[in-house]
Amino acid sequence: MRLFHTPPRPARILTTVGLVTLVLCVSLFLVPVAGAAVPTSAESTTTAATSFIGRGNQVVAVADGLNRAQIVALLTLNYGTAKPSLTGLTFVIDGAAYKLTKAELASITPAAINFTLLADAIFTNAETSPGTSLDANNLIAQMINGTALDKIVATYRDKSQLKAKDISYVYSAKKKGLTYALAKNGLRITNTSGRAALLAALRQFAAQGYQGAVTTASVPRSVTYPTKTTKKQMGKAILVRKSSRKLFLYDKGKVVRTYRVAVGMRGYGTPSGDYYIGTKRPKPTWSNPGSAWAKSMPKSIPPGASNPLGLRAMNLHRAGGGDTGYRIHGTSNIRSIGTAASHGCIRVANGSIVKLYKLTPLKTPVFIR
């Protein structure tokens, strides 16, 4: 529908397709022209008295014989303004209140409401369903940026969710080894329920004459389920026990390999904590870190058995963070195995690191105690 063409007199009988097309046009508000007048020579009158539901959700009668310009004036009088001012929108999810930011409010609020297109919908309603009220607030609630609305739903869906947790490894100080935490269900709103709640609030905003703040009804969260719930689904994990200079490889909750290792010497201790394998390097190049102990060493050493990182290296990353600078790596210095000899890294004999490397996938959790 073009906003400024000269409209013909409405047909006495409109098809269902015509009505749907007109209502869709009402929703295309992105460049609205509030209260645009239609030339007098082109005016036509309604065929029957009708009504619409407007501000305060009250029924407003439209007398028989009013032309489009008069209905636009009636809409403007009823709503008070064509320029919305949404001062706040509170999204309530399972009883918790989340207030939308100014940018989010602006993204879903049109600069102005096109009463001319809304008047066209009232004309159509008079033609096709005389005596039946048109809910103008429902149409106005649809006059928003749908993409922006979906983005807001996704944002607060994620903010309010309780994530489902898979069965996972945890360290047991009592057992001095790894055990497991049971899987837990999560909670999350659906996109459909979140969108419906926001649209209902925007309908209420229209009923308020496009002014003030609104609050959604509380949207319940649905249960979400973990993907891994049994020990057989747990995969691999590594435990390094510094006191005994040993590395334990777990699979499906059980120790499947044990390796003697070297850990950090005094002043360069291997840090305790929970990490994961963030990078795997099959033929690592050693780069001089610039530390005091490395002053006499070259800038870098290419891959090979004499490389300080050995034949394989696996970088340790912090959970939710980046590379720690520490590695589980190979070494040709077999005499250091079983001692505190490194500068913080965990050394494994070259013959063993090649096997461990093959058995250890990326993202494998690593516990150092």
C-alpha positions as CSV (number, residue, x, y, z in Angstrom):
1,M,0.0,0.0,0.0
2,R,1.4,3.5,-0.9
3,L,0.7,6.1,1.7
4,F,0.1,9.0,-0.6
5,H,-1.9,7.7,-3.6
6,T,-5.5,8.7,-4.2
7,P,-7.6,5.9,-2.8
8,P,-10.7,4.7,-4.7
9,R,-14.0,4.2,-3.0
10,P,-13.8,0.9,-1.0
11,A,-15.4,-2.1,-2.6
12,R,-18.7,-3.3,-1.0
13,I,-17.3,-6.9,-0.7
14,L,-13.7,-7.5,0.2
15,T,-12.1,-10.9,0.0
16,T,-10.3,-12.5,3.0
17,V,-7.0,-12.1,1.1
18,G,-7.7,-8.4,0.8
19,L,-8.4,-8.0,4.5
20,V,-5.2,-9.9,5.4
21,T,-3.2,-7.7,3.0
22,L,-4.6,-4.6,4.5
23,V,-3.9,-5.6,8.1
24,L,-0.3,-6.5,7.1
25,C,0.1,-3.1,5.6
26,V,-1.0,-1.6,8.9
27,S,1.9,-3.5,10.5
28,L,4.5,-1.8,8.2
29,F,5.1,1.2,10.3
30,L,8.8,1.7,10.0
31,V,8.5,5.0,8.1
32,P,5.1,6.2,9.5
33,V,3.3,9.4,8.7
34,A,1.1,10.2,11.7
35,G,-2.3,11.7,10.8
36,A,-1.5,12.2,7.1
37,A,-4.6,13.7,5.4
38,V,-6.2,12.3,2.3
39,P,-7.3,14.9,-0.3
40,T,-10.9,15.9,0.1
41,S,-11.8,15.1,-3.4
42,A,-10.8,11.5,-2.9
43,E,-12.7,11.0,0.4
44,S,-15.3,8.3,0.6
45,T,-17.6,7.3,3.5
46,T,-18.0,4.2,5.5
47,T,-20.8,1.9,4.4
48,A,-22.0,1.1,8.0
49,A,-21.4,2.3,11.5
50,T,-18.6,0.4,13.3
51,S,-16.3,0.8,16.3
52,F,-12.8,0.2,17.5
53,I,-11.2,-0.6,20.9
54,G,-8.9,2.2,21.8
55,R,-7.2,3.9,24.7
56,G,-8.2,2.4,28.1
57,N,-9.5,-0.6,26.1
58,Q,-12.7,1.3,25.7
59,V,-15.0,0.8,22.7
60,V,-15.1,3.9,20.5
61,A,-18.1,4.3,18.2
62,V,-17.5,5.3,14.6
63,A,-20.6,6.8,13.1
64,D,-22.0,5.9,9.7
65,G,-20.8,8.2,7.0
66,L,-17.5,9.3,8.5
67,N,-14.7,9.7,5.9
68,R,-11.1,8.7,6.4
69,A,-9.8,12.1,7.5
70,Q,-12.6,12.2,10.1
71,I,-11.7,8.7,11.4
72,V,-8.0,9.8,11.6
73,A,-9.1,12.8,13.7
74,L,-11.2,10.4,15.9
75,L,-8.2,8.1,16.4
76,T,-5.9,11.0,17.2
77,L,-8.4,12.4,19.7
78,N,-8.9,9.0,21.4
79,Y,-5.2,8.2,21.7
80,G,-4.0,11.7,22.4
81,T,-0.8,11.5,20.4
82,A,0.8,9.7,17.5
83,K,4.3,9.9,19.1
84,P,4.8,7.1,21.6
85,S,6.8,7.7,24.8
86,L,7.6,4.3,26.4
87,T,9.3,5.3,29.6
88,G,9.9,1.8,30.8
89,L,9.2,-1.8,30.2
90,T,9.7,-4.5,32.9
91,F,10.1,-8.1,31.7
92,V,9.0,-10.4,34.5
93,I,10.4,-14.0,34.3
94,D,9.4,-16.4,37.0
95,G,8.9,-13.6,39.4
96,A,12.3,-11.9,38.7
97,A,12.0,-8.4,37.2
98,Y,14.3,-7.3,34.3
99,K,14.1,-3.6,33.1
100,L,14.8,-3.0,29.4
101,T,17.5,-0.5,28.6
102,K,16.9,2.8,26.9
103,A,18.4,1.4,23.7
104,E,16.1,-1.7,23.8
105,L,13.0,0.5,24.4
106,A,14.0,2.7,21.5
107,S,14.5,-0.3,19.2
108,I,10.9,-1.5,19.5
109,T,9.1,1.8,19.8
110,P,8.1,3.5,16.5
111,A,8.7,7.2,16.1
112,A,5.0,7.7,15.2
113,I,1.9,5.8,14.6
114,N,0.3,5.9,11.2
115,F,-3.4,6.6,12.0
116,T,-4.2,6.8,8.2
117,L,-3.4,3.1,7.7
118,L,-5.3,2.3,10.9
119,A,-8.3,4.2,9.6
120,D,-8.1,2.0,6.4
121,A,-8.3,-1.1,8.6
122,I,-11.4,0.4,10.3
123,F,-13.0,1.0,6.9
124,T,-12.3,-2.6,5.9
125,N,-13.8,-3.8,9.1
126,A,-16.9,-1.7,8.6
127,E,-17.3,-3.3,5.1
128,T,-16.7,-6.9,6.1
129,S,-17.9,-7.1,9.7
130,P,-20.4,-4.3,10.4
131,G,-21.2,-4.0,14.1
132,T,-18.0,-5.8,15.1
133,S,-15.3,-3.8,16.9
134,L,-11.8,-3.7,15.6
135,D,-9.2,-4.0,18.3
136,A,-6.9,-1.1,17.4
137,N,-4.6,-1.8,20.3
138,N,-3.8,-5.3,19.0
139,L,-2.9,-3.8,15.6
140,I,-0.7,-1.1,17.2
141,A,1.1,-3.7,19.3
142,Q,2.1,-5.4,16.1
143,M,3.6,-2.1,14.8
144,I,7.1,-2.8,16.2
145,N,10.4,-4.0,14.9
146,G,10.0,-7.8,15.0
147,T,13.8,-8.4,14.7
148,A,14.5,-6.1,17.6
149,L,11.8,-7.8,19.7
150,D,13.2,-11.3,19.0
151,K,16.7,-10.0,20.0
152,I,15.3,-8.7,23.4
153,V,13.5,-12.0,24.0
154,A,16.8,-13.9,23.4
155,T,18.8,-11.5,25.7
156,Y,16.5,-12.0,28.7
157,R,15.9,-15.6,28.0
158,D,19.6,-16.1,28.4
159,K,19.9,-13.8,31.4
160,S,17.2,-15.6,33.3
161,Q,18.0,-19.1,32.5
162,L,19.3,-21.7,34.9
163,K,21.6,-23.8,32.7
164,A,21.2,-27.6,32.7
165,K,24.4,-29.2,33.9
166,D,25.8,-32.4,32.5
167,I,27.3,-35.0,34.8
168,S,30.9,-33.8,35.4
169,Y,34.1,-34.5,37.1
170,V,34.9,-32.9,40.5
171,Y,38.0,-33.3,42.8
172,S,37.4,-35.1,46.1
173,A,40.0,-34.1,48.7
174,K,38.8,-37.0,50.9
175,K,39.4,-39.5,48.1
176,K,42.4,-37.6,46.7
177,G,41.0,-38.3,43.3
178,L,38.3,-37.4,40.9
179,T,34.6,-38.2,41.5
180,Y,31.5,-36.8,39.8
181,A,28.7,-34.3,40.3
182,L,25.3,-35.5,39.2
183,A,23.6,-33.9,36.2
184,K,21.0,-31.2,36.9
185,N,18.0,-30.0,35.0
186,G,17.8,-26.3,34.0
187,L,15.1,-23.7,33.5
188,R,14.5,-21.4,30.5
189,I,11.7,-19.5,29.0
190,T,10.6,-20.3,25.4
191,N,10.9,-17.8,22.6
192,T,7.2,-18.1,22.0
193,S,6.1,-17.4,25.6
194,G,8.6,-14.5,25.9
195,R,7.4,-12.9,22.7
196,A,3.7,-13.2,23.7
197,A,4.4,-11.5,27.0
198,L,6.1,-8.6,25.5
199,L,3.4,-8.2,22.8
200,A,0.7,-8.2,25.5
201,A,2.6,-5.5,27.4
202,L,2.9,-3.4,24.2
203,R,-0.8,-3.8,23.6
204,Q,-1.3,-2.4,27.1
205,F,1.1,0.5,26.2
206,A,-1.2,1.3,23.2
207,A,-4.2,1.2,25.5
208,Q,-2.4,3.8,27.7
209,G,-2.3,6.2,24.7
210,Y,1.4,5.4,23.9
211,Q,2.5,6.9,27.2
212,G,4.2,5.7,30.4
213,A,5.6,2.3,31.5
214,V,4.3,-1.2,31.3
215,T,5.1,-4.5,33.0
216,T,4.7,-8.0,31.5
217,A,2.9,-10.8,33.2
218,S,5.3,-13.3,34.9
219,V,6.6,-15.7,32.2
220,P,7.2,-19.2,33.6
221,R,10.4,-21.0,32.7
222,S,10.3,-24.5,31.2
223,V,12.5,-27.3,32.2
224,T,15.6,-28.0,30.1
225,Y,17.5,-31.3,30.3
226,P,21.2,-32.1,30.3
227,T,22.7,-34.1,27.4
228,K,25.0,-36.3,29.6
229,T,23.6,-37.9,32.6
230,T,25.5,-41.2,33.1
231,K,29.2,-42.0,34.0
232,K,29.6,-43.7,30.6
233,Q,29.0,-40.3,29.0
234,M,31.6,-38.4,31.1
235,G,34.6,-38.7,28.7
236,K,38.2,-37.9,29.6
237,A,39.7,-35.9,32.5
238,I,43.3,-35.4,33.8
239,L,44.3,-35.2,37.5
240,V,47.9,-34.1,38.3
241,R,48.8,-34.8,41.9
242,K,51.9,-32.7,42.6
243,S,52.8,-34.4,45.9
244,S,53.3,-37.8,44.3
245,R,54.4,-36.4,40.9
246,K,51.8,-38.4,39.0
247,L,49.3,-37.7,36.2
248,F,46.1,-39.8,36.1
249,L,44.0,-40.0,32.9
250,Y,40.4,-40.8,33.6
251,D,37.8,-42.1,31.2
252,K,34.1,-42.7,32.0
253,G,34.8,-42.0,35.7
254,K,37.7,-44.4,36.0
255,V,41.6,-44.1,35.9
256,V,42.8,-45.7,32.7
257,R,46.4,-44.5,32.5
258,T,49.0,-43.3,35.1
259,Y,52.2,-41.4,34.2
260,R,55.1,-40.2,36.4
261,V,55.8,-36.5,35.7
262,A,58.0,-33.6,36.7
263,V,56.4,-30.5,38.3
264,G,57.5,-27.0,39.1
265,M,60.6,-26.4,41.2
266,R,60.8,-24.0,44.2
267,G,60.1,-20.5,43.1
268,Y,58.4,-21.8,39.9
269,G,55.7,-24.0,41.4
270,T,53.0,-25.5,39.3
271,P,49.7,-23.7,40.2
272,S,46.9,-25.7,41.6
273,G,43.4,-25.2,40.0
274,D,40.9,-26.4,37.5
275,Y,41.8,-26.0,33.8
276,Y,41.2,-27.5,30.4
277,I,43.2,-28.4,27.3
278,G,42.7,-25.4,25.2
279,T,45.3,-26.1,22.4
280,K,47.1,-29.2,21.2
281,R,50.5,-28.8,19.5
282,P,51.8,-32.0,17.7
283,K,55.3,-30.5,16.9
284,P,55.7,-27.5,19.2
285,T,58.2,-24.7,18.7
286,W,59.6,-23.4,22.0
287,S,59.6,-19.6,22.2
288,N,61.8,-17.9,24.8
289,P,59.5,-16.3,27.4
290,G,62.1,-13.7,28.4
291,S,62.4,-14.9,31.9
292,A,65.6,-14.7,33.9
293,W,66.2,-18.4,33.7
294,A,66.0,-18.3,29.9
295,K,68.4,-15.4,29.2
296,S,71.2,-17.7,27.9
297,M,68.8,-19.6,25.7
298,P,68.0,-18.9,22.0
299,K,65.0,-16.9,20.9
300,S,63.3,-20.1,19.8
301,I,64.0,-23.8,19.3
302,P,62.3,-25.7,16.4
303,P,60.4,-28.9,16.9
304,G,62.4,-32.1,17.8
305,A,63.4,-34.4,20.6
306,S,65.7,-31.8,22.1
307,N,63.0,-29.1,22.2
308,P,62.2,-28.1,25.8
309,L,58.6,-28.9,25.0
310,G,59.4,-32.3,23.7
311,L,57.5,-34.1,21.0
312,R,54.0,-32.9,22.0
313,A,52.5,-30.0,24.0
314,M,49.0,-29.3,25.4
315,N,48.3,-25.8,26.5
316,L,46.3,-25.3,29.8
317,H,43.5,-22.7,29.7
318,R,41.5,-21.3,32.6
319,A,37.8,-22.2,32.8
320,G,36.1,-19.2,31.2
321,G,39.5,-17.6,30.5
322,G,42.5,-17.8,28.3
323,D,45.9,-19.5,28.0
324,T,47.7,-19.8,31.4
325,G,51.1,-20.1,29.9
326,Y,51.5,-23.5,31.5
327,R,51.7,-26.8,29.5
328,I,51.6,-30.5,29.8
329,H,54.5,-31.3,27.5
330,G,57.1,-33.9,26.6
331,T,60.8,-33.9,27.6
332,S,63.9,-35.8,26.7
333,N,65.3,-35.1,30.2
334,I,64.2,-38.4,31.7
335,R,66.1,-37.9,34.9
336,S,63.8,-35.0,35.8
337,I,60.7,-37.2,35.8
338,G,59.4,-37.7,39.3
339,T,61.0,-34.5,40.6
340,A,60.3,-30.8,41.0
341,A,62.4,-29.6,38.1
342,S,60.3,-27.5,35.7
343,H,59.4,-23.8,35.6
344,G,55.8,-24.6,36.3
345,C,54.9,-26.8,33.5
346,I,54.1,-30.6,33.8
347,R,56.7,-32.7,32.1
348,V,56.0,-36.1,30.7
349,A,58.6,-38.4,29.1
350,N,58.5,-38.1,25.3
351,G,57.5,-41.7,24.9
352,S,54.5,-41.2,27.2
353,I,53.4,-37.8,26.0
354,V,52.9,-39.1,22.4
355,K,50.5,-41.7,23.9
356,L,48.8,-39.3,26.2
357,Y,48.4,-36.7,23.4
358,K,46.4,-39.3,21.3
359,L,44.1,-40.2,24.2
360,T,43.4,-36.6,25.2
361,P,40.8,-34.5,23.2
362,L,40.5,-30.8,23.2
363,K,38.4,-29.3,26.1
364,T,39.5,-32.2,28.4
365,P,39.2,-30.9,32.0
366,V,42.5,-30.8,34.0
367,F,42.6,-30.7,37.8
368,I,46.0,-29.9,39.4
369,R,46.2,-30.5,43.2
